[in-house]
Amino acid sequence: MSNGVYRALAGAAAPALRLWLAHRQRRGKEDAARRNERFGIAARARPDGALLWVHTASLGEARSVLPLVARLLDERPGLHVLFTTFTVTSAAMLAERLPPRALHQYAPLDVPAWIGRFLDHWRPNAALWVEGELWPNLIGGLQARGVPMALVNARLSQRSFRRWQVAARLFPPPLAGFAPCLAQSARDAERLRALGATQAKFVGNLKYDGAMLPIDAMELSRLTVQFAGRPLWLAASTHPGEDEIVARAHQAIAARHPGLLTILAPRHAARGGEIEALLSTNALKVARRSTRDAVTTETDIYLADTMGELGLFYRLAGIAYIGGSLVPHGGQNPLEAAQLDCALLFGPHMHNFAEIATALCDAGGAVPIATPDELPDAVARLLADGAVRARTAVAATRIAAQGRGAIERVLVELAPMLAALPGEPTARGAHAPA
């Protein structure tokens, strides 16, 4: 399939994509007030001076690159950053955590007319793509305008690699235009080179340099007192199919640990109502945080269906199952819990964080579970033995600390591209390559 054929198909799909966005909006997955941004219609004026476009797909990727963006803005006073993401959760997080001179817009869908409108308005001087999301029209639009592009913290799972190998017979992956192309693991770099990113290299994983999730200290103290004396664990960032697993696990664990309180924090807070209904059908007493339900001694599940509070619950629980790993989603970032003194558990589907998961398991910082039936026993053992829980948490924290340092190496690699930005003296920046 040629680029022209893909462009034509993407353009023809525009009416269907509008209907798809309307469907997502009804499900709470699109921001109605900002829907036009998905069509490339800007909601804000372009700032004067050099503009770096940073594109990430969703919440996890946005969090991982924030410390890098903060460094770039701190070291380059004339620089502005345009952040684009696809999800409402990432937009909400960035609204609270973006540094000065950075702004957020939703990324347009990969329709040529929408991409053109977006690029004509924002006129980025350089583009930084995070992890993946290789949309051909977005990339082609930048190349046509001569905008330099870098791919940082690039990741390509074995499954995605095989798909690209098959697709490459019809449409080559749009990787050749990224310079530099910086992978988050040596294996990712090897796969990227095989697909055309000949200069791809491994410089470390930015997720290790992520800032700790924020915690409301007063709320932590209040809940610590309120939950005192109760066995406690957290099922974090769960996806559809896992809430039933957590419900069954709670019942099995509670038989051995009377008074058990399970905190269930879904990956998408909008699912709170359906999760509450599911749990109630299992004869579990649920208190929802979003509706400020009181937690009593009769409460079985504290449903943490709010945004931006996961750090609070990691610190509160001390034992955390990482969601998206007992269903074939690929897992969520375990380092966020490891930084906050948690003993970790996760299932076999951690392919989005494969190297991190392996490092944690090898060091004794995580308990791997092969099936949902193993979850109750694994949690119960950690609840029964505080020394084992503490050793597991310490090992996890050590792995999280040992992996730090990727930001410095990424800055070195980005220095030539950034030095060429308008208003950037070549001599500026302590990160020019030796």
VOPAGU-2260 file (C-alpha; in pm, 1 decimal, decimal comma):
REM VOPAGU-2260
SITE   aa  ch    i         X         Y         Z
SITE  MET   A    0       0,0       0,0       0,0
SITE  SER   A    1     150,5     333,3    -102,2
SITE  ASN   A    2     142,5     647,5     108,1
SITE  GLY   A    3    -105,3     795,8    -140,9
SITE  VAL   A    4    -346,9     505,6     -99,9
SITE  TYR   A    5    -326,2     530,1     279,1
SITE  ARG   A    6    -391,4     904,7     263,7
SITE  ALA   A    7    -693,5     849,6      41,8
SITE  LEU   A    8    -836,1     582,0     269,8
SITE  ALA   A    9    -779,3     797,1     578,4
SITE  GLY   A   10    -952,6    1090,6     412,5
SITE  ALA   A   11   -1247,9     876,5     310,5
SITE  ALA   A   12   -1279,4     750,8     668,2
SITE  ALA   A   13   -1339,4    1101,4     807,9
SITE  PRO   A   14   -1723,7    1072,1     832,5
SITE  ALA   A   15   -1696,3     736,0    1008,6
SITE  LEU   A   16   -1436,2     876,6    1245,3
SITE  ARG   A   17   -1670,4    1159,7    1341,0
SITE  LEU   A   18   -1933,3     901,6    1435,1
SITE  TRP   A   19   -1671,5     703,7    1628,2
SITE  LEU   A   20   -1572,5    1011,5    1827,0
SITE  ALA   A   21   -1938,7    1079,7    1906,9
SITE  HIS   A   22   -1972,6     722,1    2034,4
SITE  ARG   A   23   -1662,3     762,7    2251,8
SITE  GLN   A   24   -1798,3    1091,3    2384,6
SITE  ARG   A   25   -2118,5     920,7    2497,9
SITE  ARG   A   26   -1905,0     669,7    2687,5
SITE  GLY   A   27   -1708,5     946,3    2862,1
SITE  LYS   A   28   -1391,0     884,3    2661,5
SITE  GLU   A   29   -1390,2    1217,4    2476,0
SITE  ASP   A   30   -1404,6    1573,7    2605,0
SITE  ALA   A   31   -1717,0    1729,2    2452,0
SITE  ALA   A   32   -1596,1    2083,8    2515,6
SITE  ARG   A   33   -1273,1    2017,8    2327,0
SITE  ARG   A   34   -1388,5    1777,3    2058,4
SITE  ASN   A   35   -1288,9    2012,8    1775,1
SITE  GLU   A   36    -924,4    1962,1    1869,5
SITE  ARG   A   37    -956,1    1605,9    1736,9
SITE  PHE   A   38   -1029,1    1761,7    1396,1
SITE  GLY   A   39    -715,5    1975,5    1410,7
SITE  ILE   A   40    -900,3    2291,0    1517,8
SITE  ALA   A   41    -683,5    2467,1    1774,4
SITE  ALA   A   42    -835,8    2599,1    2095,9
SITE  ARG   A   43    -545,5    2831,6    2170,7
SITE  ALA   A   44    -311,2    3065,9    1989,8
SITE  ARG   A   45      38,2    2952,4    1899,8
SITE  PRO   A   46     294,1    3106,0    2138,9
SITE  ASP   A   47     568,0    3320,9    1989,5
SITE  GLY   A   48     916,6    3180,7    1942,1
SITE  ALA   A   49    1041,5    2824,0    1920,0
SITE  LEU   A   50     777,7    2553,9    1970,7
SITE  LEU   A   51     859,0    2190,9    2046,4
SITE  TRP   A   52     572,2    1950,5    1984,5
SITE  VAL   A   53     570,9    1656,2    2227,7
SITE  HIS   A   54     327,9    1380,5    2131,6
SITE  THR   A   55     229,6    1098,5    2365,5
SITE  ALA   A   56     -57,1     853,4    2342,3
SITE  SER   A   57    -199,0     840,3    2691,9
SITE  LEU   A   58    -149,3     888,7    3064,4
SITE  GLY   A   59     151,4     665,2    3127,5
SITE  GLU   A   60     357,8     802,6    2841,2
SITE  ALA   A   61     272,7    1160,3    2937,7
SITE  ARG   A   62     384,9    1102,1    3295,7
SITE  SER   A   63     711,1     943,4    3183,4
SITE  VAL   A   64     816,5    1237,8    2967,3
SITE  LEU   A   65     712,3    1522,0    3200,9
SITE  PRO   A   66    1047,8    1535,8    3385,8
SITE  LEU   A   67    1229,9    1556,9    3051,0
SITE  VAL   A   68    1002,4    1837,9    2933,7
SITE  ALA   A   69    1054,5    2024,5    3259,9
SITE  ARG   A   70    1432,1    2004,9    3212,6
SITE  LEU   A   71    1410,5    2128,7    2855,1
SITE  LEU   A   72    1198,8    2427,1    2951,4
SITE  ASP   A   73    1418,2    2509,9    3249,1
SITE  GLU   A   74    1735,4    2508,8    3039,1
SITE  ARG   A   75    1585,3    2691,0    2738,2
SITE  PRO   A   76    1396,2    3004,4    2851,1
SITE  GLY   A   77    1284,0    3086,5    2496,9
SITE  LEU   A   78    1123,3    2748,8    2434,4
SITE  HIS   A   79     752,6    2660,5    2447,0
SITE  VAL   A   80     611,2    2307,4    2442,9
SITE  LEU   A   81     289,9    2183,9    2285,8
SITE  PHE   A   82     179,9    1856,0    2447,7
SITE  THR   A   83     -67,2    1636,2    2259,7
SITE  THR   A   84    -237,1    1322,8    2387,7
SITE  PHE   A   85    -544,3    1118,6    2298,4
SITE  THR   A   86    -709,6    1044,0    2634,1
SITE  VAL   A   87    -915,8    1247,5    2879,4
SITE  THR   A   88    -722,7    1101,0    3173,1
SITE  SER   A   89    -393,0    1227,3    3034,9
SITE  ALA   A   90    -544,8    1570,0    2967,3
SITE  ALA   A   91    -670,8    1594,6    3325,8
SITE  MET   A   92    -330,6    1499,5    3467,1
SITE  LEU   A   93    -146,6    1746,0    3243,7
SITE  ALA   A   94    -385,7    2025,9    3337,3
SITE  GLU   A   95    -252,0    1995,1    3692,1
SITE  ARG   A   96     112,7    1915,6    3624,9
SITE  LEU   A   97     227,1    2097,3    3310,7
SITE  PRO   A   98     518,4    2333,3    3376,7
SITE  PRO   A   99     509,3    2699,2    3269,4
SITE  ARG   A  100     535,4    2760,3    2892,7
SITE  ALA   A  101     375,4    2423,8    2815,6
SITE  LEU   A  102      20,2    2375,2    2692,5
SITE  HIS   A  103    -197,3    2078,6    2600,7
SITE  GLN   A  104    -415,8    1999,1    2303,4
SITE  TYR   A  105    -581,4    1673,5    2201,1
SITE  ALA   A  106    -403,7    1511,9    1908,6
SITE  PRO   A  107    -594,1    1519,4    1580,2
SITE  LEU   A  108    -692,1    1191,8    1420,5
SITE  ASP   A  109    -480,6    1079,4    1125,6
SITE  VAL   A  110    -695,1    1238,8     854,2
SITE  PRO   A  111    -490,5    1447,5     605,7
SITE  ALA   A  112    -713,7    1755,2     618,2
SITE  TRP   A  113    -722,0    1752,7     999,1
SITE  ILE   A  114    -345,7    1700,9    1021,8
SITE  GLY   A  115    -283,4    1984,4     776,5
SITE  ARG   A  116    -504,3    2220,8     974,1
SITE  PHE   A  117    -325,5    2127,0    1297,3
SITE  LEU   A  118      23,4    2176,2    1154,7
SITE  ASP   A  119     -66,7    2497,9     972,4
SITE  HIS   A  120    -177,0    2651,8    1301,8
SITE  TRP   A  121      94,3    2526,2    1536,9
SITE  ARG   A  122     395,1    2528,5    1298,0
SITE  PRO   A  123     619,6    2325,7    1533,9
SITE  ASN   A  124     992,7    2378,1    1495,6
SITE  ALA   A  125    1069,0    2023,3    1610,6
SITE  ALA   A  126     871,5    1719,6    1721,4
SITE  LEU   A  127     932,4    1470,6    1999,2
SITE  TRP   A  128     734,5    1148,2    1982,3
SITE  VAL   A  129     717,2     929,1    2291,0
SITE  GLU   A  130     715,4     547,4    2280,0
SITE  GLY   A  131     527,2     479,5    1955,8
SITE  GLU   A  132     189,3     560,2    1800,0
SITE  LEU   A  133     332,3     582,9    1448,1
SITE  TRP   A  134      55,2     759,3    1259,6
SITE  PRO   A  135     166,4     791,5     894,1
SITE  ASN   A  136     -14,8    1114,2     805,4
SITE  LEU   A  137     107,6    1292,1    1117,1
SITE  ILE   A  138     462,7    1185,1    1043,7
SITE  GLY   A  139     429,7    1255,5     671,4
SITE  GLY   A  140     295,8    1603,9     740,9
SITE  LEU   A  141     598,2    1685,0     952,5
SITE  GLN   A  142     838,2    1547,2     693,6
SITE  ALA   A  143     671,8    1748,2     417,0
SITE  ARG   A  144     730,7    2063,7     620,6
SITE  GLY   A  145    1091,1    1971,8     698,8
SITE  VAL   A  146    1029,1    1952,1    1073,8
SITE  PRO   A  147    1301,3    1750,9    1254,4
SITE  MET   A  148    1163,1    1458,8    1455,2
SITE  ALA   A  149    1295,4    1246,8    1740,5
SITE  LEU   A  150    1147,4     929,7    1887,0
SITE  VAL   A  151    1223,8     889,5    2257,2
SITE  ASN   A  152    1158,7     604,3    2499,0
SITE  ALA   A  153    1058,7     403,7    2193,6
SITE  ARG   A  154     895,6      70,1    2261,8
SITE  LEU   A  155     799,4    -210,1    2026,3
SITE  SER   A  156     660,2    -526,4    2178,9
SITE  GLN   A  157     718,3    -861,7    2014,2
SITE  ARG   A  158     352,5    -868,1    1913,6
SITE  SER   A  159     369,2    -523,0    1752,7
SITE  PHE   A  160     697,6    -613,3    1584,7
SITE  ARG   A  161     541,7    -918,3    1419,5
SITE  ARG   A  162     243,8    -711,1    1303,9
SITE  TRP   A  163     471,0    -447,2    1150,5
SITE  GLN   A  164     672,8    -717,9     976,1
SITE  VAL   A  165     356,0    -840,8     808,7
SITE  ALA   A  166     224,2    -490,5     735,1
SITE  ALA   A  167     560,3    -379,1     593,3
SITE  ARG   A  168     491,7    -582,4     279,0
SITE  LEU   A  169     217,4    -332,7     197,6
SITE  PHE   A  170     317,2     -26,7     396,7
SITE  PRO   A  171     662,8      31,9     545,7
SITE  PRO   A  172     664,5     157,0     905,9
SITE  PRO   A  173     731,6     534,2     910,2
SITE  LEU   A  174    1049,5     516,8    1118,6
SITE  ALA   A  175    1326,2     637,6     891,4
SITE  GLY   A  176    1256,6    1006,5     954,7
SITE  PHE   A  177    1328,0     993,2    1327,3
SITE  ALA   A  178    1673,9    1116,7    1423,2
SITE  PRO   A  179    1752,4    1035,3    1691,2
SITE  CYS   A  180    1550,7     720,9    1761,7
SITE  LEU   A  181    1603,2     630,4    2127,5
SITE  ALA   A  182    1472,9     299,3    2259,4
SITE  GLN   A  183    1380,9     213,0    2617,1
SITE  SER   A  184    1551,2    -128,2    2597,2
SITE  ALA   A  185    1818,0    -301,1    2390,6
SITE  ARG   A  186    1554,5    -540,7    2257,7
SITE  ASP   A  187    1334,6    -251,1    2145,8
SITE  ALA   A  188    1631,8     -93,5    1967,6
SITE  GLU   A  189    1699,6    -418,4    1782,7
SITE  ARG   A  190    1338,8    -447,0    1665,6
SITE  LEU   A  191    1328,2     -82,2    1556,3
SITE  ARG   A  192    1646,4    -124,3    1351,2
SITE  ALA   A  193    1496,0    -428,4    1182,3
SITE  LEU   A  194    1198,5    -214,5    1073,9
SITE  GLY   A  195    1402,8      65,5     923,2
SITE  ALA   A  196    1517,5     286,0    1210,8
SITE  THR   A  197    1880,8     208,6    1133,2
SITE  GLN   A  198    2019,7     451,4    1392,1
SITE  ALA   A  199    1801,5     330,3    1681,2
SITE  LYS   A  200    1990,5     294,1    2007,1
SITE  PHE   A  201    1919,5     207,8    2370,1
SITE  VAL   A  202    1983,0     490,7    2617,0
SITE  GLY   A  203    1762,5     388,8    2910,1
SITE  ASN   A  204    1397,4     403,4    3008,1
SITE  LEU   A  205    1250,3     740,8    3104,3
SITE  LYS   A  206     992,0     568,2    3322,9
SITE  TYR   A  207    1262,9     509,8    3583,2
SITE  ASP   A  208    1315,1     887,6    3602,0
SITE  GLY   A  209     947,1     961,8    3653,3
SITE  ALA   A  210     852,6    1174,8    3950,1
SITE  MET   A  211     671,8    1005,6    4236,5
SITE  LEU   A  212     295,2    1018,6    4206,5
SITE  PRO   A  213     155,2    1305,4    4415,0
SITE  ILE   A  214      11,2    1231,4    4758,6
SITE  ASP   A  215    -222,9    1438,4    4972,2
SITE  ALA   A  216     -48,6    1406,8    5309,1
SITE  MET   A  217    -351,9    1513,2    5511,5
SITE  GLU   A  218    -574,1    1262,6    5334,2
SITE  LEU   A  219    -312,9     991,5    5383,8
SITE  SER   A  220    -312,6    1059,4    5757,1
SITE  ARG   A  221    -691,5    1061,8    5773,4
SITE  LEU   A  222    -733,8     734,1    5586,6
SITE  THR   A  223    -448,6     568,3    5775,5
SITE  VAL   A  224    -635,3     633,8    6099,2
SITE  GLN   A  225    -969,6     532,4    5950,9
SITE  PHE   A  226    -836,9     200,9    5813,9
SITE  ALA   A  227    -615,3     120,1    6113,6
SITE  GLY   A  228    -624,5    -241,2    6224,8
SITE  ARG   A  229    -770,5    -372,9    5899,5
SITE  PRO   A  230    -578,7    -596,6    5654,9
SITE  LEU   A  231    -542,3    -389,4    5339,6
SITE  TRP   A  232    -436,5    -433,1    4975,8
SITE  LEU   A  233    -482,3    -247,3    4649,7
SITE  ALA   A  234    -586,3    -360,8    4301,8
SITE  ALA   A  235    -451,3     -72,5    4093,4
SITE  SER   A  236    -542,1      36,9    3740,6
SITE  THR   A  237    -776,4    -252,6    3672,4
SITE  HIS   A  238    -927,6    -310,9    3329,6
SITE  PRO   A  239   -1252,2    -479,2    3224,3
SITE  GLY   A  240   -1236,8    -844,6    3317,2
SITE  GLU   A  241   -1018,2    -786,8    3622,1
SITE  ASP   A  242   -1277,7    -643,5    3857,6
SITE  GLU   A  243   -1448,7    -983,3    3877,3
SITE  ILE   A  244   -1110,3   -1137,9    3956,2
SITE  VAL   A  245   -1055,3    -887,0    4236,6
SITE  ALA   A  246   -1403,2    -954,3    4376,9
SITE  ARG   A  247   -1338,2   -1330,6    4394,7
SITE  ALA   A  248    -991,7   -1269,9    4539,2
SITE  HIS   A  249   -1134,8   -1047,3    4812,5
SITE  GLN   A  250   -1378,7   -1316,9    4921,1
SITE  ALA   A  251   -1106,3   -1581,4    4932,2
SITE  ILE   A  252    -858,1   -1359,2    5119,2
SITE  ALA   A  253   -1120,1   -1238,1    5368,0
SITE  ALA   A  254   -1179,6   -1597,4    5476,3
SITE  ARG   A  255    -821,1   -1599,7    5606,1
SITE  HIS   A  256    -793,1   -1231,6    5704,0
SITE  PRO   A  257   -1118,0   -1117,8    5868,5
SITE  GLY   A  258   -1189,4    -747,9    5836,4
SITE  LEU   A  259   -1010,4    -727,1    5499,3
SITE  LEU   A  260   -1050,3    -403,0    5306,9
SITE  THR   A  261    -972,5    -414,9    4935,6
SITE  ILE   A  262    -907,9     -88,1    4753,6
SITE  LEU   A  263   -1002,0    -116,7    4386,4
SITE  ALA   A  264    -875,9     167,6    4166,2
SITE  PRO   A  265    -990,1     122,2    3803,9
SITE  ARG   A  266    -768,4     253,8    3527,7
SITE  HIS   A  267   -1062,5     459,0    3399,7
SITE  ALA   A  268   -1262,9     628,9    3672,2
SITE  ALA   A  269   -1567,7     657,4    3445,2
SITE  ARG   A  270   -1621,7     284,1    3495,3
SITE  GLY   A  271   -1706,2     338,5    3863,0
SITE  GLY   A  272   -2079,9     288,7    3824,9
SITE  GLU   A  273   -2057,5     -36,0    3632,4
SITE  ILE   A  274   -1793,5    -171,4    3871,8
SITE  GLU   A  275   -2008,3     -86,9    4173,1
SITE  ALA   A  276   -2299,4    -275,8    4016,5
SITE  LEU   A  277   -2078,7    -574,9    3942,0
SITE  LEU   A  278   -1939,9    -587,6    4295,4
SITE  SER   A  279   -2283,3    -552,7    4451,3
SITE  THR   A  280   -2407,5    -857,5    4261,8
SITE  ASN   A  281   -2129,0   -1050,2    4436,8
SITE  ALA   A  282   -2278,5    -955,4    4776,4
SITE  LEU   A  283   -1990,6    -718,0    4848,9
SITE  LYS   A  284   -2046,4    -393,0    5034,2
SITE  VAL   A  285   -1894,8    -108,3    4833,8
SITE  ALA   A  286   -1802,4     248,6    4927,2
SITE  ARG   A  287   -1729,9     477,2    4630,5
SITE  ARG   A  288   -1476,8     753,2    4676,7
SITE  SER   A  289   -1619,6     961,2    4392,3
SITE  THR   A  290   -1951,1     991,5    4577,1
SITE  ARG   A  291   -1785,0    1028,0    4917,7
SITE  ASP   A  292   -1945,8     716,2    5059,7
SITE  ALA   A  293   -1853,6     646,8    5420,5
SITE  VAL   A  294   -1622,1     353,0    5484,1
SITE  THR   A  295   -1753,2     147,7    5773,9
SITE  THR   A  296   -1641,7    -175,1    5936,8
SITE  GLU   A  297   -1889,3    -348,8    5704,5
SITE  THR   A  298   -1727,0    -213,0    5386,1
SITE  ASP   A  299   -1557,8    -480,3    5176,1
SITE  ILE   A  300   -1440,3    -277,5    4876,1
SITE  TYR   A  301   -1330,3      84,9    4870,8
SITE  LEU   A  302   -1386,7     179,7    4506,1
SITE  ALA   A  303   -1129,8     449,7    4430,0
SITE  ASP   A  304   -1298,1     579,9    4115,1
SITE  THR   A  305   -1125,7     917,8    4112,2
SITE  MET   A  306    -840,8    1061,4    3908,8
SITE  GLY   A  307    -496,2    1163,6    4025,8
SITE  GLU   A  308    -500,4     979,7    4358,4
SITE  LEU   A  309    -323,9     653,9    4279,9
SITE  GLY   A  310     -13,3     765,5    4470,1
SITE  LEU   A  311    -224,1     804,5    4782,7
SITE  PHE   A  312    -355,0     449,3    4757,5
SITE  TYR   A  313     -15,9     294,7    4681,4
SITE  ARG   A  314     127,3     456,3    4993,1
SITE  LEU   A  315    -175,2     360,6    5200,3
SITE  ALA   A  316    -194,8      -6,2    5098,7
SITE  GLY   A  317     167,9    -123,9    5080,6
SITE  ILE   A  318      59,6    -427,0    4874,9
SITE  ALA   A  319     -40,8    -359,5    4514,7
SITE  TYR   A  320    -160,6    -577,2    4231,2
SITE  ILE   A  321     -74,1    -403,4    3901,0
SITE  GLY   A  322    -373,9    -408,8    3669,8
SITE  GLY   A  323    -389,9    -488,8    3303,0
SITE  SER   A  324    -178,0    -797,3    3367,2
SITE  LEU   A  325    -433,4   -1072,7    3431,1
SITE  VAL   A  326    -610,0    -975,7    3108,7
SITE  PRO   A  327    -420,3    -938,2    2778,8
SITE  HIS   A  328    -379,6    -561,2    2802,9
SITE  GLY   A  329      -3,6    -543,2    2863,3
SITE  GLY   A  330       9,5    -419,2    3220,9
SITE  GLN   A  331      56,8     -75,9    3374,0
SITE  ASN   A  332     371,2      92,5    3502,9
SITE  PRO   A  333     488,4     -97,8    3815,9
SITE  LEU   A  334     759,5     158,2    3893,1
SITE  GLU   A  335     501,2     406,0    4022,7
SITE  ALA   A  336     413,5     159,6    4298,5
SITE  ALA   A  337     774,8      53,1    4352,3
SITE  GLN   A  338     870,2     412,9    4429,8
SITE  LEU   A  339     608,0     424,4    4705,9
SITE  ASP   A  340     710,1     129,0    4922,9
SITE  CYS   A  341     478,2    -131,4    4773,9
SITE  ALA   A  342     520,1    -504,4    4748,5
SITE  LEU   A  343     407,5    -577,1    4393,8
SITE  LEU   A  344     207,9    -851,1    4226,9
SITE  PHE   A  345     124,5    -882,7    3859,5
SITE  GLY   A  346       0,7   -1137,7    3611,6
SITE  PRO   A  347     159,3   -1278,9    3294,1
SITE  HIS   A  348      46,3   -1002,4    3056,0
SITE  MET   A  349     313,4    -740,7    3126,4
SITE  HIS   A  350     446,6    -711,2    2770,9
SITE  ASN   A  351     424,1    -328,8    2774,5
SITE  PHE   A  352     671,9    -330,1    3064,2
SITE  ALA   A  353     850,7    -658,3    2996,3
SITE  GLU   A  354    1205,7    -556,9    3091,3
SITE  ILE   A  355    1092,1    -372,2    3404,0
SITE  ALA   A  356     875,6    -664,3    3513,3
SITE  THR   A  357    1161,7    -909,6    3461,8
SITE  ALA   A  358    1402,0    -691,8    3661,5
SITE  LEU   A  359    1154,1    -664,5    3949,9
SITE  CYS   A  360    1085,3   -1038,2    3960,7
SITE  ASP   A  361    1455,1   -1131,2    3936,6
SITE  ALA   A  362    1534,3    -900,2    4230,0
SITE  GLY   A  363    1248,4   -1029,0    4444,3
SITE  GLY   A  364    1062,7    -699,5    4419,4
SITE  ALA   A  365     748,0    -849,7    4269,1
SITE  VAL   A  366     545,4   -1167,0    4297,7
SITE  PRO   A  367     451,5   -1303,3    3953,4
SITE  ILE   A  368     117,5   -1479,1    3934,2
SITE  ALA   A  369      32,2   -1698,7    3639,4
SITE  THR   A  370    -346,2   -1719,0    3675,0
SITE  PRO   A  371    -628,3   -1537,1    3856,3
SITE  ASP   A  372    -659,3   -1833,1    4094,7
SITE  GLU   A  373    -309,3   -1757,4    4230,6
SITE  LEU   A  374    -392,1   -1399,8    4329,6
SITE  PRO   A  375    -568,0   -1471,8    4663,0
SITE  ASP   A  376    -287,0   -1691,8    4795,8
SITE  ALA   A  377     -18,9   -1442,3    4690,0
SITE  VAL   A  378    -192,2   -1149,2    4860,1
SITE  ALA   A  379    -275,2   -1354,1    5169,8
SITE  ARG   A  380      91,6   -1453,4    5214,1
SITE  LEU   A  381     204,1   -1090,8    5202,3
SITE  LEU   A  382     -65,3    -991,2    5450,4
SITE  ALA   A  383      35,8   -1272,2    5685,9
SITE  ASP   A  384     410,0   -1200,1    5684,4
SITE  GLY   A  385     509,8    -837,5    5729,5
SITE  ALA   A  386     879,5    -920,1    5697,2
SITE  VAL   A  387     829,0   -1074,7    5352,6
SITE  ARG   A  388     618,2    -779,4    5247,2
SITE  ALA   A  389     888,1    -536,9    5362,5
SITE  ARG   A  390    1168,3    -726,6    5184,3
SITE  THR   A  391     967,0    -734,7    4863,0
SITE  ALA   A  392     894,4    -362,7    4881,8
SITE  VAL   A  393    1259,5    -275,8    4952,6
SITE  ALA   A  394    1373,6    -482,9    4654,4
SITE  ALA   A  395    1119,1    -308,2    4430,8
SITE  THR   A  396    1231,7      34,7    4549,4
SITE  ARG   A  397    1595,1     -58,9    4483,4
SITE  ILE   A  398    1519,6    -159,1    4122,6
SITE  ALA   A  399    1327,0     165,0    4068,0
SITE  ALA   A  400    1627,0     366,9    4192,5
SITE  GLN   A  401    1891,5     172,2    4001,1
SITE  GLY   A  402    1731,6     242,0    3664,1
SITE  ARG   A  403    1743,5     620,4    3693,5
SITE  GLY   A  404    1960,9     836,0    3468,6
SITE  ALA   A  405    1794,4     805,1    3127,6
SITE  ILE   A  406    1705,0    1174,9    3115,1
SITE  GLU   A  407    2070,0    1280,6    3103,4
SITE  ARG   A  408    2146,3    1041,1    2818,9
SITE  VAL   A  409    1838,2    1148,5    2624,2
SITE  LEU   A  410    1935,2    1515,8    2662,0
SITE  VAL   A  411    2275,8    1442,1    2510,7
SITE  GLU   A  412    2114,8    1275,3    2210,5
SITE  LEU   A  413    1861,0    1556,8    2160,9
SITE  ALA   A  414    2116,4    1837,7    2190,0
SITE  PRO   A  415    2192,5    1876,1    1814,1
SITE  MET   A  416    1824,6    1895,1    1720,5
SITE  LEU   A  417    1742,5    2139,7    1999,4
SITE  ALA   A  418    2044,3    2359,6    1927,9
SITE  ALA   A  419    1903,1    2421,8    1579,1
SITE  LEU   A  420    1577,3    2567,4    1711,1
SITE  PRO   A  421    1513,8    2937,4    1641,3
SITE  GLY   A  422    1668,1    3157,3    1908,9
SITE  GLU   A  423    1881,3    2875,1    2048,7
SITE  PRO   A  424    2251,8    2960,9    2050,6
SITE  THR   A  425    2449,6    2654,4    1950,7
SITE  ALA   A  426    2669,8    2703,3    2253,0
SITE  ARG   A  427    2381,1    2685,6    2496,8
SITE  GLY   A  428    2313,8    2368,1    2686,1
SITE  ALA   A  429    2541,7    2158,6    2897,8
SITE  HIS   A  430    2429,0    1848,0    2713,6
SITE  ALA   A  431    2604,8    1886,8    2381,5
SITE  PRO   A  432    2777,6    1563,4    2281,8
SITE  ALA   A  433    3145,0    1540,7    2355,1
